[in-house]
Amino acid sequence: MLRVPVLSPSGKQLMPTKASRARRWLKEGKARVVCNDLGIFQIQLVRCPRTTNTQPITVGIDPGKHYTVIGVQSAKSTLWLAHLQLPFKIVRERMEQRRMMRRGRRGRRINRKIAFSKRAHRQRRFDNRRQCKIPPSIRANRELELRVLDELSLIYPGQTHLIFTNQKCLS
């Protein structure tokens, strides 16, 4: 059973509660619904609670090429679980289309009737031949995961600990 995130009246993150308790608080007017960027149902208390104690929370990530699983868990229960559909395919297709369009423009710009040595070619501006960068498709995947983690840090309380379940890149 997943839990509902709770905010104090000042906006501080509190420990999540059961859905039935959250519905009861809403019905009694003790809380109101708050929106967040992930679309998670979240409530904010109207009055200050008696205690603001929190437990350690762990965020587990299982990164993949097309999908990533993110789970938020406390010692007692699973607080949130999601499958992210990563933009790998879309970015790859757009990069291939960009490459084709660029090759077409370069082909139209060169006058092929004159000798190769006399054609207008620009000098290379910098050393772009070293491959020490992350491919755009992989970078887009990781940036989406980081954006979701940043939003989760605004929703769930305390110091969160990250656990990566896919250890291929570390070995």
Residue pairs with C-beta under 8 A, 6 or more apart in sequence:
1 18
1 19
1 77
2 19
2 78
2 79
2 80
2 81
3 16
3 17
3 18
3 19
3 77
3 78
3 79
3 80
4 16
4 17
4 18
4 19
4 21
4 22
4 41
4 42
4 43
5 13
5 16
5 40
5 42
5 43
5 79
5 80
5 155
5 156
6 13
6 14
6 15
6 16
6 17
6 22
6 31
6 42
6 43
6 44
6 45
7 13
7 14
7 34
7 42
7 43
7 44
7 45
8 14
8 44
8 45
8 48
8 49
8 52
9 44
9 45
9 46
9 47
9 48
11 44
12 52
12 157
13 54
13 154
13 155
13 156
13 157
13 158
14 45
14 49
14 52
14 54
14 157
15 53
15 54
15 55
15 74
15 157
16 74
16 79
16 156
17 25
22 31
22 41
22 43
25 31
25 43
25 45
26 32
26 33
26 43
29 46
30 45
30 46
30 47
31 43
31 44
31 45
31 46
32 43
32 44
32 46
33 41
33 42
33 43
33 44
34 42
34 43
34 44
35 42
36 42
36 151
36 154
36 155
37 151
38 148
38 151
38 152
38 155
40 80
40 155
42 155
54 157
54 158
55 74
55 75
55 76
55 158
56 74
56 75
56 158
56 159
56 161
57 72
57 73
57 74
57 79
57 156
57 157
57 158
57 159
57 160
57 161
58 72
58 73
58 74
58 160
58 161
58 162
58 163
59 70
59 71
59 72
59 73
59 149
59 152
59 160
59 161
59 162
59 163
60 69
60 70
60 71
60 72
60 73
60 162
60 163
60 164
60 165
61 68
61 69
61 70
61 145
61 149
61 162
61 163
61 164
61 165
62 68
62 69
62 70
62 164
62 165
62 166
63 141
63 142
63 145
63 164
63 166
64 86
64 166
65 86
65 88
65 141
66 85
66 86
66 88
66 89
67 83
67 84
67 85
67 86
68 83
68 84
68 86
68 141
68 145
69 81
69 82
69 83
69 84
70 80
70 81
70 82
70 84
70 145
70 148
70 149
70 152
71 78
71 80
71 81
71 82
72 78
72 79
72 80
72 81
72 152
72 156
72 160
73 79
79 156
80 152
80 156
82 148
84 144
84 145
84 148
86 140
86 141
86 144
87 137
87 140
87 141
87 144
88 137
88 138
88 140
88 141
91 136
91 137
91 140
92 137
95 136
95 137
110 119
110 120
110 121
111 119
111 120
112 119
134 142
149 162
152 160
153 160
164 170
